[in-house]
Amino acid sequence: LPLQQTVFDLGTTPRHATPDVDMVRIPAGRFHFVSRGVEIEGDQIPTGVGEQYPWEGHPSRAHDKVLDLRAFDISRYPVTTAQYEEFLNATGFRPKETVRWLQNWDWAAVRPGGQPALPPEKRAQPVTFVSLAEARGYCAWRGLRLPHSFEWQYAAQSNDSRRFPWGSDIGDLERQPASEGGNVDPIPANVDAHPAGASPFGVEDLVGNVWQYTDEFQDAHTRAVVLRGGSRYQIQCKKAPLGRYRNWYFPRLDKNPLAEHGKYLLMDDAYERAATIGFRCVADV
């Protein structure tokens, strides 16, 4: 029998009568949540691989459920490096173990509190190289929380099952960053660089820039977090035509990225800090 999973309790936030200036109000509504993991293993054990939401009897890579969602507020953009710097300035936060923490900041100019300096040209980029716990810490400092996976998808997709936040046609590079391959970490685009890629609710930078943390699932042996949105980094297949990429572990950004998710195993903070993962926050209404 497959191991049963539980979902980490994200808790609730203080009720927000009006959205914060950098957030968007998502109205209550009925949402058909359909998502499939991009893992390639597990076809022989379809009831043992993936995630188990509270309404499911076992883990699965595919999820299909009609949900009645309450209204909530969500960050218009992923949290930026400038916003994370405000958090550092206000709290003095510095993890005890700093391996890969804010790796793309300037560690040659360490501040009195032991944090690296933020290069000015990165201020509008999504903050990356933060762990799941560190992302939660920022949201909690603001009285917010991380989104559930289905909240993230509803904010991106509305209730018409569109393939992309802007509709069902892929469009062009005005809507999302260009994909990159190779063996060098891609530099994230500024979060406001693609306003034409906004969702029906006005939420931006949802696909193709950085993955975004959502729900954590736990069983007796492992922990994993669901990532949404994909990133600029795509594995390039040498045998494929120019510009085509493998989709092993990566949503195909030219297919249906809103109906796919990644499963990221959690080990420790240093392991989780990655160039391709950021986050956004949610407030309860």
Buried (B, 14 or more C-beta within 10 A) or exposed (E): EBEEBEBBEBEEBEEBEEBBEBBBBBEEEEBBBBBBBBBEEBEEEBBBBBBBBEEBEBBBBEBEEEBEBEEBBBBBBBBBBBBBBEBBEEEEBBBEEBEBBBBBBBEEEEBEEEBBBBEEEBEBBBBBBBBBEBBBBBBBBBEBBBBBBBBBBBBBBBEEEBBBBBEEEBBEEEBBBEBBBEEEBBBBBBBEBBEEBBBBBEBBBBBBBBBBBBBBBBBEEEBBBBBBBBBBBBEBEEEEEEEEBBBEEBBBBBEBBBBBBBBBEBEEBEEBBBBBBBBBBBBBB
